[in-house]
Amino acid sequence: MIANLIGGFVAILIGTSLVGPVSTEVNTAAQTNGALYNASSWGATVLKLVPGFFALGILGIGIAVTYSSLRQAGVV
């Protein structure tokens, strides 16, 4: 149980520290005067959704770790 909590904490810590760089790189790739935007403005718009889904994935990891730890402890 404690190993799950430590692993989950490390995953969440690394994930939250990567949200900023991921967002920066996505914004750089999807600039309004960049090659991707000129080729496909729809693709650039969809690409800008990546940091939000990345953050939702990190939230999902936190929920999954909490649920599995509580389930192993017999609370749930």
SVG drawing of the C-alpha trace seen along z (x, -y; Angstrom):
<svg xmlns="http://www.w3.org/2000/svg" viewBox="-16 -35 25 40">
<polyline fill="none" stroke="black" stroke-width="0.4" points="0.0,0.0 2.7,-2.5 4.6,-1.6 1.5,-2.6 1.3,-5.9 4.9,-6.7 4.8,-5.7 1.6,-7.7 3.1,-10.7 6.2,-10.6 4.1,-10.3 2.0,-13.2 5.0,-15.3 6.8,-14.6 3.5,-15.1 2.7,-18.5 6.3,-19.7 5.9,-18.8 2.7,-20.7 4.5,-24.0 7.0,-22.8 4.4,-20.8 2.2,-23.9 5.2,-26.0 6.1,-23.5 2.5,-23.2 2.1,-26.9 5.4,-27.2 4.3,-24.5 0.8,-26.0 1.7,-29.7 -0.6,-31.7 2.2,-32.5 3.8,-29.1 4.0,-26.3 1.4,-24.1 -1.2,-26.9 -0.7,-27.8 -1.0,-24.2 -4.0,-23.4 -5.6,-25.8 -7.8,-23.0 -4.8,-20.9 -3.3,-23.8 -6.5,-24.4 -6.7,-20.7 -3.0,-20.7 -3.7,-23.4 -6.0,-21.0 -3.1,-18.7 -2.0,-20.5 -5.6,-20.2 -5.8,-16.5 -2.3,-16.1 -3.5,-17.7 -6.7,-15.5 -4.4,-12.5 -2.4,-13.5 -5.7,-14.0 -6.8,-10.5 -3.5,-9.1 -4.2,-10.8 -7.7,-9.4 -6.6,-5.9 -3.8,-5.8 -6.1,-7.0 -8.8,-4.5 -6.4,-1.5 -4.8,-2.4 -8.2,-2.7 -9.3,0.6 -6.2,2.4 -6.8,1.0 -10.4,2.3 -12.1,-1.1 -13.8,-0.8"/>
</svg>
